[in-house]
Amino acid sequence: MKKCVILANGQPPQKRVFDYLIKNVYQTLICADGGANSAEKLNIIPDYIIGDLDSISPSVYDYFYDKCEIIKVKRQNDTDVEKCLKFAIKKKFDEVILLGATGDRLDHSFCNMGIVIKYFDKIAVKILHQKSILRAYAGNVMLRTFPNETISIYGIDSKTKISSRGLKYPLENISLPFGIKESTSNVALHNEVELRIRGGIVFVIRDFDTMRKHGLF
């Protein structure tokens, strides 16, 4: 699979996390406009910087000018992260992990979680925030897990029905509509958890460090 990282202008991950992702999983780094400021602070050279370029600092722009490809996209009907996602889709990437997609602005965080759903049919999108990794799923899903791993599941609407096998608190064809019901801090019993999702999409949130430790990421 062809995979990339998109670094947005929110709170960046620790350098060790970034190094692990680039070294072991993802081949290409795309900075969404001001995400380039974080890349410069982390001493990381991106492959691309994409956006309307109103957030990248002039000194960072000059620093990266001859080190990577900088693509200015003027349109204002999508976010810089979406501009990067559309570029990744065009370049036929199969999966992307969003870093810096959350931070001190709740509206940006909420928007980027919505983007995971918006582009679900075009590219697999994960969001990493500090210790948590979020991904959307639909259909029949088999997750590699380990006993006692914490797994949280969130639905979007009442039309989506979820059943599970391998969870301490089983789900039996129930809906988990946002703001009404959820499966927070459920627990894996074995090395696999099966989810059967019908009629929509669910978010699954797991602990990134724990997954990495057990070779699940």
Buried (B, 14 or more C-beta within 10 A) or exposed (E): EEBBBBBBBBBBBEEEBBEBBBEEBBEBBBBBBBBBBBBBEBEBEBBBBBBBBEBBEEEBBEBBEEEBEBBEBEEEEBBBBBBBBBBBBEEEBEBBBBBBBBBEEEEBBEBBBEBBBBBBEEBBBBBBBEEBBBBBBBEEBEBBBBEEBBBBBBBBEBEBBBBBBBBEEEBEEBBBBEEEEBBEEBBBBEBEBEBBBBEBBBBBBBBBEBBBEEEBB
